[in-house]
Amino acid sequence: MNFDLWFTVTHLSHPTTLLLMALGATFGIIMGATPGLTGTLGIALLLPFTFGLDPTLALLMLGSVYCGSEYGGSIPAILINTPGTAAALCTTFDGYKMTQKGMAQEALNTALIVSVLGGFFGVFALIFLSIPLAHLSMKFGAPEQFWLSVFALTVIAGLSSGNVLKGIIGGLFGLLLSTVGMDPVTGYPRFTFGTLQLMGGVNIIPTLIGLFAIPQALLLLGKRGEGKVGKFKPRGGLLFKTFKEVMKRVRVGIQSGIIGVIIGIMPGAGGNIATFIAYNEAKRFSKKPEEFGTGIYEGVIAPEACNNAVVGGAQIPLLTLGIPGSAPAAVLLGALMIHGLRPGFKLFSQHGDIVFTYMIGLFISNLIILLLGSIFVRLFVRVLQVPKKYMVAAILCLAVVGSYSIRNASIDAMSMMVAGIVGFFLIRFGFGVAPTALGLILGELTEEGFKLSLIIGAAKGSVWSYFFSRPASIILIGLTLLSLAYAFYRESRGKQGLNRPSEGRR
């Protein structure tokens, strides 16, 4: 491997490099914190501005955008119950509940700290585990992709406190929505009703904005307490106190970081799946799983540590095999090619100085994010002091603008509004929007894995053997069954616990 220490030190200590990385991280945080604007879009927007830069500077700037956007998505998730990115969806479950308790500053500090620590964990894996883990991920074919998606869908049961069946129904509804548009394998149009705008399917980002933002705005307008936020008074010295709270729960962060890296290196999986699995596993191994969803530190630590660890994991197959593990990594692949860097063994042997400088530079990017977040955290929570009527207007405006700006298409804004109405009634009747969102996110991946497995299995002579006899598939099937069994067991135990006091009073 070609590695020049002096080259790395010279580049990473240069003021221009640090300035570009800081600008990239700031831009990424803004993109992640604005519902509808993602890190993928941020990298794509900045890509043309890097054409005249040195390849090392270009990669460091774009990598900083990627890291910043993953943290930025937690800010609106915690403050207004609207995930800035799909990967921050799980952060809403406990982050917003902490805000309602008047702990917005603690929640934001927790997200900041674990985002940086998760980023460190992912970069560490990127540096030391790139080649072996990338080769392992290549053993995942269509059946493993399908069973991984099914396992992730069973997490719905774990997320649906009180009614597993409603969670499963919500997830199936999300899968149904994902079938709108072109078949991912055959290209045949389905449920488009002759409308060209629906040929591309239901756009996930506007739908997610609608599912989470519109119901939240309506709840804020209503008289119910669930849509209101707690009072907030800025306090100093909370960052260090929050760090101590995070260290008490470091096991959750390490566990979630490992999940983020493993899922990140699986092509096509990305942070959307990883955060749900990390949240569910944190809940499963908790001594008090019933507290998840009520506003606890663990509920913020798990998804935020995970989705930032995905940043490093997703770039392992990108750099070594040219296979991006996430959508932002796919744009980074384009950046590599534009600057004349072809992923693979030759990238490390011929341009090792650039690659290792980039990897080590991601550590500095996360430190910059820690600095920016600690400075602006008080500014972020000021949003809670905005009068409720202005807050609702801002949420609705951001939802409409964010949805429309993705493709400059009115169909996206309409999809967002329809999804918002559907989301309101889902919440009203106790179904929740998280299972539906997860079903929609995983729909295409699940269907594609299933159909390709059928085709390849038939060509090999046995669909049954191809689906169920591969070692990785057997492990994922076992995890799926255990996940469902545990969810139903926990629900039955919860019902027994509720019934016992009433029986004792008779």
Secondary structure, DSSP 8 states (H G I E B T S, - for coil): ----HHHHHHHHT-HHHHHHHHHHHHHHHHHHHSTT--HHHHHHHHGGGGTTS-HHHHHHHHHHHHHHHHHHTHHHHHHHS--SSGGGTTHHHHHHHHHHTT-HHHHHHHHHHHHHHHHHHHHHHHHHHHHHHHHHHTT--HHHHHHHHHHHHHHHHHHSTT-HHHHHHHHHHHHHHHTSEE-TTT--EES-TT-GGGTT---HHHHHHHHHHHHHHHHHHSS-GGG--------SSHHHHHHHHHHHTHHHHHHHHHHHHHHHTSTT-HHHHHHHHHHHHHHHT-S-GGGTTSS-HHHHHHHHHHHHHHHHHHHHHHHHHS--SSHHHHHHHHHHHHTT---SHHHHHHSHHHHHHHHHHHHHHHHHHHHHHHHHHHHHHGGGGS-HHHHHHHHHHHHHHHHHHHHT-HHHHHHHHHHHHHHHHHHHTT--SHHHHHHHHHHHHHHHHHHHHHHHHHHHT-HHHHHHSSHHHHHHHHHHHHHHHHHHHHHHHHHHHHHHHHHHH-
